[in-house]
Amino acid sequence: MTIYSIDVAPTCGEYQTPEVATALARLAECKPADARRVDREFLRTAGELTPKLQARVAHALGLPPDWPSRITPPGGFVAADGAPRILGRLAGAGRVVAATTMSIVGVQRRVADIQDQLGHHLEEDGIYTTSLLRSLKTRPEFWRALAAHLDIRVRDIVHIGSSERADANAPLAAGVGRVVLITGTERSAKAVPRELRADRRLCCVPDLATAVAEATRTPELGVSLGLDGTAS
């Protein structure tokens, strides 16, 4: 059984508020790279913002102990024009889940925003975050954990995304069946490393609509699945 997974931002839209790492860098008055490292190592794979974790982040960046109350919680997801309609086409072909990087700080608000705008095309409880699966998307473990949560084989996943590292390298290394990578222009597609483009499971496309058409295409038949799951 094929499961379609899709990245959220920037694949389906954008966040209108600063990322957690940006807010941390501003509060700590530190280098953005340092804040991104702390967010990546401590917050993106945490299942809960415990007092101990809060203290570790404060120590790492020289923040006040109550730093969570001093930053603007992330959120404000806005779907791209046409994204819900295009996602509906994908849902017509099979089960769809979202696979997204998300810090534990403000995770409830971001999930609620995504659910409000895209949730009716996702299966129930179908937003899988790095904090939920306790692994970064750039690691094969994330994709194996996703398959385990869905009770499927990793090779049954067809993924759509925009990041070479998170949406192509890692899932392919984990053994997903197919990846459709949105690269924008033809020039951007050619910037994808040759060894990655050589993987027959990878297809580079310019936009979300083309990605969904490609993801739902049956390779051996050369057709795409329609809204009712029939070939067209």
Steps between C-alpha positions, in 0.01 A plus 500: 500500500645836396502786750567852375700721733549868430714776647310800636719811463607615249339221295138588583532850644696724733523591867428866564679522836872457570646153546588400857872528422454856377312598816767336717780683317328834551442440870849367563663753266710217363600377159204352308706186432538439874126533556426268207737239646328512841156481341609206285679308776263566791156616389407347167509143626374556854166349589438750779645831617599385847662727763826311446493560125405864553804538728730333247394741227541796737851385591603436139400847381530708818126557517290589806333197661155612387602539134193316357273777629718764338487380140212521257357150456537379142190454291320694234511235229342619177436251221621598154239594242350181362685271742188363676336425165813326369534306824142389452605334175767310688249393766278370223774255406568361847588566863693823561702610801717804567867452594648818640781646707363669808653619828324397817460873581160605370437164334129497594433832326679402182330163484164673553572744217594220262201291606266794443618562143613161374364248749187405306730348234715313753406183680395536863792598726705510182751774587830335589756737645863453594401556863240223476730248333801616705729521199608760245367468146859504378553160663375167359367418848221756455367315196525160666314637800234646270450162333478331840235749619300438183551122526636476147831420334736791433493416131123564498563873556492745208628835623462852359725778626731789421819441699778295347633386840176450690264399220730303270828382651360372829182328376685335212766377742225360720356309204179685405345392175508834325585868551366790297723801565370848418801694374335790318680585178685259273821667610424418863431138407839476333658622825392175668810279521538258212523197728169594659332562164626158391274331757203375298272555799554878478314736270562879489207724409438878489188538719249337733240422235756317287629323810157361585445388141836324503452347845167345403627371169518124467849447352431173327185635337605859441170635633388703800226416749194720487294632789318170532820295480437389142758535227480797267 
